[in-house]
Structures are given as structure tokens and as C-alpha cells.
Amino acid sequence: MFLPHKILEEKLLRILAEDLGQGDITTSIIVPEESVTEAKVIAKDSGVVCGIEEATILSESLGLKTQALVKDGQKISSLQVLLKISGKTRTILSAERTLLNIISRMSGIATVTRKLVEEIRKNRLETKVACTRKTAPGLLYFDKKAVLVGGGDTHRLHLDNMVLIKDNHIKIAGNLKKAVEVAKSNVSFSQRIEVEITEVEDVIDAAKAGVDIIMFDNFSLKKIEKAIRLLKKMHLREKVLLEASGGITKENFLQYASTGVDIISLGEITHSAKALDISLEITK
């Protein structure tokens, strides 16, 4: 994922502005305006670091000097120094929490994603691990990038990336076949079409309708296996990608990956990942 420096900087400054309100009262009272200092960002947990690029861009946009000691995607250990920052003390302290929140959250997401991907590979499976759109409001770019850095797939970045026909779309269209027909007659050739199904029997209708991807929504393992057998029997399995989604967790994801689906998507990668403990300490 790549955004021009200026656009990414604007995103980060909006997050900082939300935290600052009308200004950091405590810092402005206690810290002299002319004070300058040096600080370091330290990991208190081990994991996969992410957000260093963002922390650097935000710091430097505020007139601070930075020295990154690690790169995004690198495995880090507890007590490892990640970043050194120097400049006006007031600026460092006022931006501290925003900087740490970004690195902590992104690193937490990258860490859990990496663990899932490594387990998939360890078990010699080719299944892709993807996130969903269950991201924190306003942090979609950062959450999705962290998944990518962790080795996962970002799935849809935005609603305009792909046609994903869900149950409510099907209800309004009348049935699955009609929904797909309408989509295929109106969508650009450059965009894929995915349909969400809730019953095993729908898998044949979806495949015959010519969709690119079929999502098994909240299917049990047995239902997924049955659906795949049906596709193979009808010689349709190789014509579609299969995604399992809903009810998949860190505890059962290997079982779902072993059914033969191409993709497993987990909402908890972004909505429930434990943030890494990261702190900032004044050193001089």
C-alpha cells in the first residue's frame, strides 16, 4: 500500500488534531517554550512492528528529527528501541500518545496476522489469510496496511474495490441469479464479483451464474466440505475462488483453512487484535 507523503501526513495530522483539542494544557503549563529534548520509543512486548513509517512522517511534519532503528514488518523483542526523536519538548509530549497509539495498534494487528500466516505455512496450506472491513472508523488505511505488513490480504479496501453481493442485496434483487445478472451487466470488466451464500445448495447457482468468488457466510466445516464436494461433482470447483468467513477465530482458523477454501477472512484481526505495549521515554 502506498499513499503520497502529503496525503498520509494529512491523515495523521487529523488524528493528532482530534487528540489535541485546543491544546495540551499540562505540557504548556509545565514545559518551558524553549525546552528541547531527546526521546526514544521502546517496545515493551515482542511481535511484528508496524507504524514506524507513519510515526516518522508525523514527527517530521511537526518539525522533529527522527531516527528509525527498525523497519515495518520486522520482528522486535521487548525493550528494543524502535525510534529516536529529538526537538521541541512541548511538541514531543503533545504528540506522544498519538504516535504510540499508531505504532501500538498497527503492530498488534501485524503481529496477530503474521502468527496466522506462519501457522498456515507451517501446516503446508496455501490458503490466504484476509481481514474484513471491520476496522476502526477513521483508521481503515492504517488497519489494512498493518494486515498487509503482517503478511495477510487486505480484502476489499473500500466499497468501490469489488462487487460483493450480500444477503440484503439478494433480497432486494429477488434472488441470487438476478442479483448476479444485474451486477454483471453493469460492472466494469476490471472488477471481480463475489457473492455471499448462506445455504449449501446456493453454491451451484453462484458458480453457474459466473461469479469470481463465492463466500461461505457462517458455514460450519461440514457445510463447507459438502459445498466443495458439490462443486467438484459438477466440475465447477476450478472456476471460482472460495472464501470462508464468519465465526472464524484464532482457535479454529486452521480447521477452516484445511477444508480446501482459497481464503479465510477474520474480522478479529482488526477489531480485536491486542495492541503491542509501546512507550516513549525522555532520554535527555
PLY file of the C-alpha trace (Angstrom):
ply
format ascii 1.0
element vertex 284
property float x
property float y
property float z
element edge 283
property int vertex1
property int vertex2
end_header
0.00 0.00 0.00
1.27 3.45 -0.87
-0.03 6.95 -0.39
1.81 10.11 -1.42
3.65 11.59 1.56
1.43 14.66 1.76
-1.85 12.71 1.85
-0.58 10.34 4.54
0.69 13.33 6.50
-2.78 14.94 6.35
-4.41 11.75 7.66
-2.00 11.63 10.58
-2.39 15.32 11.41
-6.18 14.90 11.58
-5.74 12.11 14.14
-3.38 14.29 16.19
-5.72 17.29 15.99
-8.55 15.18 17.40
-6.43 14.32 20.44
-5.07 17.85 20.96
-8.38 19.67 21.05
-7.46 23.28 21.83
-4.00 22.32 23.04
-2.08 20.26 25.59
-2.81 22.17 28.83
-0.49 20.13 31.05
2.53 20.43 28.78
2.03 24.13 28.08
1.89 24.84 31.84
4.84 22.73 32.93
7.28 22.71 29.99
9.13 25.92 29.05
8.55 27.01 25.46
12.29 26.99 24.66
12.88 23.47 26.01
14.32 20.88 23.62
14.82 17.21 24.35
15.60 13.75 23.03
13.34 10.73 23.44
13.16 7.12 22.40
10.22 4.87 21.54
10.61 1.49 23.21
8.80 -1.83 22.74
7.51 -3.44 25.92
6.27 -6.50 24.01
7.73 -8.73 21.33
5.98 -9.01 17.98
5.96 -7.56 14.47
6.45 -3.82 14.33
4.31 -1.59 12.14
3.62 2.14 12.05
7.24 3.29 12.05
6.78 4.99 8.69
3.66 6.78 9.96
5.30 7.83 13.24
8.27 9.19 11.32
6.14 11.17 8.89
4.02 12.65 11.68
7.04 13.58 13.79
8.91 15.21 10.94
5.81 17.13 9.83
5.85 18.69 13.31
9.46 19.81 12.93
11.00 16.96 14.94
14.03 14.93 13.92
13.71 11.16 13.86
15.94 8.11 13.55
14.16 4.84 12.84
16.07 1.85 14.19
13.68 -0.78 12.78
11.59 -1.22 9.66
7.89 -2.04 9.37
7.40 -5.80 9.19
10.48 -6.57 11.29
10.21 -8.84 14.32
11.04 -7.00 17.53
11.72 -8.00 21.11
10.76 -6.47 24.45
12.85 -3.44 25.49
14.06 -2.88 21.93
14.40 0.77 20.90
12.35 1.40 17.78
12.67 5.10 17.13
14.64 8.09 18.40
13.06 11.54 18.33
14.52 14.95 19.10
13.25 18.51 19.03
10.95 20.80 20.97
9.84 19.13 24.19
6.31 20.51 24.02
5.81 19.06 20.56
7.15 15.63 21.52
4.95 15.36 24.60
1.85 16.66 22.86
2.22 14.15 20.01
3.35 11.27 22.25
0.04 9.47 22.68
-0.93 9.73 19.02
2.46 8.35 17.94
2.25 5.47 20.40
-1.35 4.65 19.55
-0.50 4.36 15.87
2.52 2.10 16.42
0.81 0.04 19.15
-2.36 -0.67 17.16
-0.68 -1.28 13.83
1.95 -3.52 15.44
-0.74 -5.51 17.25
-2.59 -6.15 14.00
0.60 -7.02 12.11
1.66 -9.40 14.90
-1.55 -11.43 15.02
-1.69 -11.55 11.22
1.89 -12.84 10.99
1.13 -15.58 13.53
-1.85 -16.80 11.50
0.06 -16.72 8.21
3.01 -18.59 9.70
0.70 -21.27 11.09
-0.90 -21.69 7.66
2.51 -22.14 6.02
3.74 -24.41 8.81
0.85 -26.73 8.01
1.69 -26.58 4.30
-1.54 -24.92 3.29
-1.91 -22.33 0.53
-4.95 -20.59 2.00
-4.80 -16.80 2.08
-5.48 -15.07 5.40
-7.58 -11.94 4.89
-9.12 -9.30 7.11
-12.58 -7.79 6.70
-13.97 -4.24 6.71
-14.40 -4.41 10.48
-11.82 -1.70 11.06
-11.84 1.22 13.48
-13.65 4.25 11.98
-11.09 6.65 10.54
-8.28 4.08 10.72
-9.14 1.88 7.73
-5.91 2.67 5.86
-3.73 2.02 8.89
-5.53 -1.19 9.92
-5.43 -2.59 6.39
-1.78 -1.67 5.92
-0.90 -3.44 9.16
-2.56 -6.62 7.86
-0.51 -6.34 4.67
2.72 -5.79 6.62
1.87 -8.87 8.69
1.66 -10.94 5.51
-2.13 -11.07 5.19
-4.51 -9.99 2.46
-6.38 -6.69 2.76
-9.57 -8.00 1.05
-11.66 -5.01 -0.08
-10.01 -1.73 0.81
-13.18 0.23 0.06
-16.69 -0.43 -1.20
-15.64 0.53 -4.73
-12.94 -2.15 -4.99
-15.15 -5.10 -5.83
-18.77 -6.14 -6.20
-19.71 -8.12 -3.09
-23.33 -9.26 -3.24
-24.62 -9.93 0.26
-27.89 -11.31 1.61
-29.67 -7.94 1.66
-28.70 -7.26 -1.95
-30.12 -10.66 -2.94
-33.38 -9.98 -1.09
-33.88 -6.71 -2.93
-32.93 -8.18 -6.32
-35.31 -11.11 -5.83
-32.85 -13.99 -5.93
-29.16 -14.76 -6.29
-29.26 -15.28 -10.06
-30.95 -11.92 -10.69
-28.54 -10.09 -8.40
-25.55 -11.53 -10.26
-27.08 -10.78 -13.67
-27.65 -7.14 -12.74
-24.12 -6.85 -11.39
-22.51 -8.44 -14.45
-24.45 -6.22 -16.86
-23.40 -3.01 -15.10
-19.97 -3.51 -13.54
-16.67 -2.73 -15.24
-14.75 -5.63 -16.79
-11.89 -4.77 -14.43
-13.77 -5.63 -11.23
-14.45 -9.02 -9.73
-17.81 -10.18 -8.47
-18.19 -12.05 -5.19
-21.43 -13.41 -3.80
-22.19 -14.36 -0.21
-24.22 -17.55 0.23
-25.86 -18.99 3.34
-27.04 -22.39 2.07
-25.01 -25.22 0.55
-27.32 -25.55 -2.46
-26.67 -21.94 -3.48
-23.07 -22.76 -4.34
-24.05 -24.30 -7.69
-26.29 -21.37 -8.67
-23.50 -18.93 -7.79
-20.86 -20.82 -9.76
-23.12 -21.25 -12.80
-24.01 -17.55 -12.68
-20.36 -16.80 -13.39
-19.19 -15.11 -10.21
-15.47 -14.94 -9.48
-15.62 -15.65 -5.77
-18.11 -17.43 -3.52
-18.17 -16.59 0.17
-19.40 -19.21 2.63
-21.03 -16.99 5.23
-21.06 -18.53 8.72
-20.86 -22.05 7.29
-19.89 -24.94 9.53
-16.92 -27.04 8.50
-19.25 -29.81 7.35
-21.31 -27.42 5.21
-18.18 -26.08 3.52
-16.92 -29.58 2.77
-20.31 -30.55 1.36
-20.42 -27.45 -0.84
-16.96 -28.15 -2.21
-17.93 -31.74 -2.99
-20.93 -30.45 -4.93
-18.74 -28.08 -6.95
-16.30 -30.86 -7.78
-19.12 -33.19 -8.79
-20.41 -30.54 -11.21
-16.86 -29.77 -12.44
-17.19 -26.17 -11.23
-14.60 -26.05 -8.44
-11.79 -24.68 -10.60
-13.98 -21.90 -11.97
-14.31 -19.98 -8.68
-12.34 -18.88 -5.67
-13.86 -19.90 -2.34
-13.82 -17.80 0.82
-14.86 -18.84 4.30
-15.97 -16.01 6.57
-17.89 -15.59 9.81
-17.21 -17.39 13.05
-13.55 -17.94 12.19
-11.16 -17.31 15.07
-7.53 -17.83 16.03
-8.66 -21.08 17.66
-10.35 -22.68 14.64
-8.84 -20.99 11.57
-6.62 -23.97 10.70
-9.65 -26.24 10.54
-11.34 -23.87 8.10
-8.17 -23.45 6.05
-7.94 -27.25 5.79
-11.36 -27.62 4.15
-9.97 -26.61 0.76
-11.13 -22.98 0.61
-8.82 -20.44 -1.02
-9.34 -17.65 1.50
-10.31 -17.33 5.15
-11.30 -13.89 6.41
-11.30 -12.96 10.08
-12.84 -9.80 11.49
-10.94 -10.20 14.75
-7.61 -9.46 13.03
-8.56 -5.79 13.02
-11.39 -5.39 15.52
-9.90 -7.41 18.39
-6.14 -7.52 17.95
-4.26 -6.77 21.18
-2.16 -3.64 20.78
1.55 -4.06 21.49
2.76 -2.20 24.58
4.93 0.66 23.30
6.24 3.59 25.36
8.12 6.84 24.92
10.85 7.90 27.33
12.70 11.18 27.56
16.41 10.42 27.45
17.99 13.88 27.53
0 1
1 2
2 3
3 4
4 5
5 6
6 7
7 8
8 9
9 10
10 11
11 12
12 13
13 14
14 15
15 16
16 17
17 18
18 19
19 20
20 21
21 22
22 23
23 24
24 25
25 26
26 27
27 28
28 29
29 30
30 31
31 32
32 33
33 34
34 35
35 36
36 37
37 38
38 39
39 40
40 41
41 42
42 43
43 44
44 45
45 46
46 47
47 48
48 49
49 50
50 51
51 52
52 53
53 54
54 55
55 56
56 57
57 58
58 59
59 60
60 61
61 62
62 63
63 64
64 65
65 66
66 67
67 68
68 69
69 70
70 71
71 72
72 73
73 74
74 75
75 76
76 77
77 78
78 79
79 80
80 81
81 82
82 83
83 84
84 85
85 86
86 87
87 88
88 89
89 90
90 91
91 92
92 93
93 94
94 95
95 96
96 97
97 98
98 99
99 100
100 101
101 102
102 103
103 104
104 105
105 106
106 107
107 108
108 109
109 110
110 111
111 112
112 113
113 114
114 115
115 116
116 117
117 118
118 119
119 120
120 121
121 122
122 123
123 124
124 125
125 126
126 127
127 128
128 129
129 130
130 131
131 132
132 133
133 134
134 135
135 136
136 137
137 138
138 139
139 140
140 141
141 142
142 143
143 144
144 145
145 146
146 147
147 148
148 149
149 150
150 151
151 152
152 153
153 154
154 155
155 156
156 157
157 158
158 159
159 160
160 161
161 162
162 163
163 164
164 165
165 166
166 167
167 168
168 169
169 170
170 171
171 172
172 173
173 174
174 175
175 176
176 177
177 178
178 179
179 180
180 181
181 182
182 183
183 184
184 185
185 186
186 187
187 188
188 189
189 190
190 191
191 192
192 193
193 194
194 195
195 196
196 197
197 198
198 199
199 200
200 201
201 202
202 203
203 204
204 205
205 206
206 207
207 208
208 209
209 210
210 211
211 212
212 213
213 214
214 215
215 216
216 217
217 218
218 219
219 220
220 221
221 222
222 223
223 224
224 225
225 226
226 227
227 228
228 229
229 230
230 231
231 232
232 233
233 234
234 235
235 236
236 237
237 238
238 239
239 240
240 241
241 242
242 243
243 244
244 245
245 246
246 247
247 248
248 249
249 250
250 251
251 252
252 253
253 254
254 255
255 256
256 257
257 258
258 259
259 260
260 261
261 262
262 263
263 264
264 265
265 266
266 267
267 268
268 269
269 270
270 271
271 272
272 273
273 274
274 275
275 276
276 277
277 278
278 279
279 280
280 281
281 282
282 283
